Amino acid sequence: MPSIDVSHSDAPKLPQQPAVIAQCIEPQLAAQAEVARRVEQALRSSPYLALRTITCEFDGESLFLRGRVPTFHTKQVAFTVVERLALDVELVDQLEVAAPTPVRKRRRLH
């Protein structure tokens, strides 16, 4: 069986050193972390208290929104805030709409 010589290929060489690969990946990860930080900061400073508990996390190309909000309107407000800051990012909705649990009053014993 004849062997094929690929040492003179026209294909671009990929970096082989882990440090070089890390240099290519680290700026992208830093940019993603910065977007997530700015989104969480905007949510924390919202006048809607329910938005202050939402967390944001990047997983590759997607920004995951996680948490619990009391109404669908609040969920829409959260997405409006996030979409302004994360323009080129896929948003993954993991927000749960659930009314807050009521606090029961204790009965007095006489």
N, C-alpha and C positions, 0 to 999 in steps of 0.2 A: 504494500500500500504506500503510495507516495505521500510524503509529508508536505504540508503547506506552510510557507514562510510568511508569518504575519508581522514580522518586525519592521517591514517597510510600508506598513498600511498608511493610508491617508487619513484614517480616523483620528480625531483629536485624542490626545493622551489624557486620561483622568488622573487627578492627583492620587498618589499612592500613600503618602504619609498621613497618619492620623491628624497631625497638627495642621496640615494644609486643608484637610477636609473640615476640621473644626473651624478654621478661619472662614470657610465658605458658608458654614451653617450658623455660626454664632451670631452674625449680624441679623439674620432672619429671625432667629429665636429672640434676640434682644428687641427687635421691632415688634414682634408679637407680644412679648411681655409688656412693652410700653403701651401698646394699644389696650391690652387688658387692664393695665393700671389706670389709664386715663378713663376707661369706661367705668370701672369700679369707683373711681373718684367722683365722676359725674353722678353716678347713682347714689353715692353716699351723701352728696350735697343737695340732693333733690328735696323739694318740700314735701314730697310724698314719702311718709315714713316707711311704708312697705317696700319701697325700692332700695332702701338702705341695707337690707339684708340679702340682696341678690348677689351671687358670686359669679365671676367670669373666669373661664379657663380656656386656654388654647390647646387644641389637639391637632397638630398638623396645620391644615388650612381652615379649620372651623373654630368659631368662638362659641363656647357653650355657656348659656345663661341658665343658672340653677337657683332654685329657691321657691318660695311660696308667696303669692300675692292674694289679696282678698277679693279682687274683682277682675273681670276681663278688661275693663277700662284701665285699671292700673297696669295690667300686662301690656296693653297697647302703649301706654305712656313709657314704660320701660324700653320697649322696642324702638320708640321714637328717639329716646335719648341715645341708645346704643347705635342706631343706624347713622346718626350724625357723625359719630366718632370712628366707626369701623366700616368705612365705605366699601373696601374691596375684600371683605371677609364674609364667608358664609356663616350665618347665624343659626345655631341649633337651639331650638326652644325646648328647654327642660324646666320651664316654669310651671308650677302647679297653682291652679286657681282654687283656693279653699278659704272659705270665710273663717275668720279667727274664732277660736273656741271661746264661748262666753264664760265669764267668771261667775261661778255660783256664789250667791250670798249665803253666808252661814246662818243657820237658824239659831235664834237665842233660846237658851234653855232657861225656864223660869223656875 
